[in-house]
Amino acid sequence: MAFTKSFIPYGGYWSSPFAKWQGSFANMHALEFAAQTAQLMFAKRNIDPARFDNIFLGLTIPQLQCFYGGPWIAGMIGNGDITGPVVNQACITGVVCVKMAAQDIDGGVARTSLVIAADRCSNGPHVYYPSQITPGATGKAEDWVLDSFGRDPWAKGSMIQTAENVAKEHNITRNEQDEVTQRRFEQYQMAFADDRAFQKKYMMPIEIGKGKKSTIFETDEGVFPTTLEGLKALRPVMPEGSVTFGSQTHPADGNAGMVVTTKEIAAELAADKNITIQFVGFGTARVKKAFMPTAVVPAAKAALKDAGISVAEIKALKTHNPFAVNDIFCSRELGFDINEMNNYGSPLIWGHPQGPTALRVLIELIEELVVKGGGYGLFGGCAAGDTAAGCVVKVE
């Protein structure tokens, strides 16, 4: 569908810092943590939670009592009158939530929608599925996070195998992957200029603990200092492979949120009323089995077609890049300078908490467009099942 009525208030979005696997957020309930972060943002921006008409909750890893999903987190943030679905589309969940919210705005179902995406990869659930027909009623079990990373039940391979398949078929070398990873680390450092001026536009400081035992987290935890020499010294994860632990992302914990509304309300809520942000296009794609990184390109092209523009009109491009392979393939196919993709950060460097990952990428895309004086921005990100989503936003 063509989106013409969906807007995002400038500054009407936020993210917690992302913390490394088994790091400082490992024991925090993902939904309670997300509610805490949202409340901090609403207080900072003087936004009344009661003004939201509905909520879209992105959650891919079960948490205690998450069955109550959207209504529960809405109550925690101060609006016990709204409801909405729980969305799970792996790594692209956050952007899919934004698309669903935009559909409600464009369709006149709602005037102001709330999107919250949250996940905790650390300490994921260990699930047992009972059986009444096997000998001894012996059931089946899975480790929700690790088993999902390790095997696609349809394609029969792991996530990293998809990157190796693409690297082999498209002649993407180890050296290219190392160089792109190093470039992405350099771009992440851009967000720290002028006392973290870029990150402070959307990242909420999080306090854990009380009194003398409290710790305030202002930025991401677990980002590994990266050098080209260090990357070249790493061994591939798979035998005869090319992808190392350096050229792929790491699991993380965190949350993010966004307000999607009408043009008039977006202007009312905007931190700067001279900046207008419009959601203008969305697309999805699925590619052949076990070639997940390639799905970004057809999804991005579908989003551009939906928005009615070409790659040449794109001012900034951001991706969910669990592997450096993703960006190399994307750059080749779209003809976008690989060194100009993903300014100010990307999941390859700051981590992968699944549900909120793509939403934070979209937030950073918006802020990069503001830095550049406006224009069209393109997001593209892959997800489990050899799928991907793309979206286009316009900043004036």
N, C-alpha and C positions, 0 to 999 in steps of 0.2 A: 504494500500500500504506500501511497505517497503521504508523507507527514507534512502538515502545513500549520498545525495549531499547537504543537508541543514545544514548550520552552523550559529552560533550566535557569533559575536565578543565578546571576554571577555570585559566587561564594556560597551557593545553596547546595553544597556537597562537602564531604569530609571523609577522612580516613584515620584510623588509628595507625600508629607505627606498626610495622610487621615484625614479628619476632621469630627467630630461627626455631627449627624443629627441636622440641624438648627444651626450649629456652624459658624466658621469664613469663610467658603467657600460657605455658603448657597446662596449668591446672585451673585456668580461668574458664568458666562456662561461656561458650561462644555467644549465646543469646543475651545473657546477663551483661557480658562485656560490651556487646554491641549497643545495648540499651544505655549503658553508662556513657559510651562515647557519643551517642546521639544527643543525650541530655546535655552534655557539655557544649555541644555545638549549638543547640537551641538556646541555651542560656547566653552564650557568647553573641549570637546574632539576634537575640530577642524574638525568636520565632515561637509562636504558641502551638504546641502539638495538637491542640483541639481543632486546628483549621484543616487538618488532613482528612480527605474523604475516604481513602483506602490505603492499604499497605501491600507491598510486594516484598516478600522475604526470600532471599536467596540463601539456601543452606544445603550443603552436599554431604556433610558428615554428621550423623545423628548425635545429639546431645541429650542429656537427661531431661525428660518431659518435653522434648521438642515436638511431640505430637500436637501440642497446642499452638505451635508456630506463630503465625502472624498476629492473631488476637492476643497472645501472651505478650509478645514484645511491644505491641501497641499499648497495652495496659501499662507495661513497665515505663514507657516513655511519657505517659500522661494522657493517653487518649484511649479510654476503654470502650469507645463506641464504634470503632471501625474494624474491618476484617479484610482478608485478602489471602491469596494462595501462597504456599511454599513452593519455590521453584528450584529444581535441581537439573542443571545442564552442564555439570562438571565445571571446567575452568572458565567458560563463557557465561556462567550463571548471572553475574552482576549486570552485564550488558543486556542479556535477555530480559531481565527484570525491568530495565529502563525502557526497552522496547514495548513491553506489555503495559507499563504505566503510560507511555506515549500513546498507545492505541486507545486507552481509556480517555485520555485528554482529547485526542482528535475525534473520537466518537461521541464526545459529550457525556460520557458516563460519569466522569469526575472532573473537578476543577483543579484540585491539588492532590497529587499522589506522592506517597513516601516510598522510597526504595531503600532497603537495608539488606546488605549481604554480609554474612559472617560464617567463619569456619575455624575449626581448630584441628589441624593435622596431628598435632601431638596427642598422645594418649587416646587415639581413636578407639572406637568400640570393637570388642571381640564378640562376634555374633554367632549364635548357635541356632540352627533351624531343625527342630524336632521332626521325627518321622514316625508314622504309625504303621508302616508297611515293610520296613527293613528288619532283618534279624536283630532282635534285642532292642527294637525301636531306635537304633543308632541313627542320629541325625548327621547333618553336615555343619561345618563351622567355617567362618572366614574372619580374617583380620581386615576390617573395612577399608582402612587406608592402604596398608601395604599390599594386600591382595589386589586391590583395584589398580594400583600402580603397576603391579607385576604381571597381570594377565587380562587381556581383553577376551571375554568369552566368545565373541564372534570372530575376531581376527586371530585369536589364539596366541598372541604375542604380548610383550611388555611395551610400555610407553617408549622406552629407549630404543627398542627394536624398530619402531616406526621411524625414528630419526636416522638410524643406521641404514634402513632401506632407502630412504630418500637420498642420503649422502651417496650411497653406492650408485643408484640409478641416475642421479644427476651430477655425478662427478664433483661432489663438494668435498674438498680436501680438509685434512686435519689442520693444515696451516691456515686456511681461510677461517675455520671455526675459531681458532685461537685468536686471530687478529680481530674478528668481530667481537668476541667476548671482551678483549681488552678495550676496544672502542666503547662498548656498552658501559664498562666500569668508568671510563673517563667521562662519559655523558652523565652518569649518575652523580659525579662530583659537581656538575654544573648546578645541581639543586642545593648545594651547600655554599654557594657564593653569597656574599653580603649577609653573613650570619643566617644562612638557610632561608633567605627571603622567599624562594620558590616554594619550598616545602611548607613554610608557615602559612601559606595561603589556604591550605586544605588539611594539614595534619594536626590532629588534636593531641596535646600532651596528655599522657596517661599516668596516673599515680597508682602504684600498687603498694599495699600495706598502709600502716598508720603510724603516726608519730615518728620516733627516731628510726624505726624500721622501714619507713616508706621510701620508695624509689620512684622518681619521675622519669618516664621514658618520653623523650621528645622526638626521637628519630628511630629508624629501623635497627634492630638488633640482629647480629649474625651475618652482616655483609662482609665477605672475605676480601681483604686487600688483594688486588689482582695485578700481576705484572706479566708481560709477555713471556719472560724467561720462566716464571713459575708455571704458567700454563703449558709451555712446551715440555716441561719436566714431568708432567702427569702422564700416567698410563691410561689407555682406553679402558672403559668399564667392561666392555665385552671383548672377548678374544677376537683378534683380527678386525676390531672395530676402529672408529675414529672419534667417537664422542667420549669425553672425559667428564669427571665430576666438576671440572672447571667450566666446561662449555654447555652445561645444563643447569637448570634452576634447582632450588632446594625447597623442600616442604616448609611451611611456615604457619603462623597463627595471626589472626587479625580480623578487622571488619572495615566496612566503608558504607557510605550512604549518600543519597541524592534526592533532591526535590524536583519533581516534574510537574509542570503546571501550565496555565495559560500565559499568553504574552503579557496581559495586564497584571496578573498576580506576580509573575516573574519580575516585572519592573518594580513592583511594590516591595518585594523581598530582597532585591539585589543589593549587594554591598556597594556596587557602583552602578548607578542607574544609566550611565553612558555606555554600558556593555550589555549586549543582547546575545543570548545563546539559544540556538534553535536546533532541535533534533530533526534531521531532514531525510535520513535514509537508513535502511537496514537490509541485511541479506544473510542467508545461511547457505551452507554447502556441505556435501559429504562426498568423500573420494574413495578410491578403491581400498580394500582391506590393508591395514598396517602401513598406511602412508599419511598419517595424520598431519605432519607439517605442511603438506602441499594444499590442504583444505583451505588455508587462509586466503589463497589467491582467488579462487572462484567466489568465496564468501565476500571478499572485499569488492570484487567486480560487481557482484549482485547489489551490494549496498550503493555503489557509485551509480549503477543504473537506476536504482530506486530513487536516488537523489537527483538524477538527471544531470550529472556532471561527469567529467573525465578525470583521469589521474593527473593530467597536466594542470588541473585547477586546484589540486591539493596543496595546501600550504604546510601541513605537518602530518606525519604518519607515525602512529604508535601501534605496537603489536604486543600481544601476549606471546612471548617467545620462550617456551620452556627449554628450547634447544637453540643454539646459535644457527643450526641448520635452517630453522624456520626463516630467519631474517635473510639469509643468503638466497634461499629459493625465492622468497617474496620480492627481494630487490631485483633479482634477475627478471622475473616474470612481469612485474609492474613497471620496471624501468625507473625506480626511485632510488636515489643515491643512498647506498647502504650506510654511509657515514653520517647521514642526516636523519635517519630513522631513529626514533626512541631517544630524543634529547631529554635530559633531566632524569632519566631512569627507566627501567623496565623489569619485568619479573625475572628475567635471566639473572639479574643482579640482586634485586631486593626481595625475591622469594615468591612463593606460590602457596598461599593459603586456600586455594581453589575458589570458593564462592565469591569473595570480594576482589579477586585478582584483576579481572577485566574491568571492574568498576573503577578501581584505582587508576588503571591505565587510561580510562576515559577521562577521569578527572584531570590527570596530568596533561592529556591532550588539549583539553579546554584551556588550561593555564598557559601552555606553550603558545597556543593561538593568540591569547591575550598579549603575551610578550611580543609576539610578532606583528601585532597591530590588527589582528582579525584575519578572517578567511575561512576556508573549508578545511576540516581536519578529518582524517580517515583512521578508524580503528579496525584492526583485523586480529583475530585470535583463534587458535585451534582448541579442540576439546576432545575428550574421550569418545571413542567410536568413529574416529577418522572424520570428525565433523569440525565446523568452524562457524563463526559469526563475524559479520562486519557491520560497522555503522558509520554514518557521516554526520558531523555536527558543523554548524555554521556560527561563527562568532563575528559580531559587528561591533 
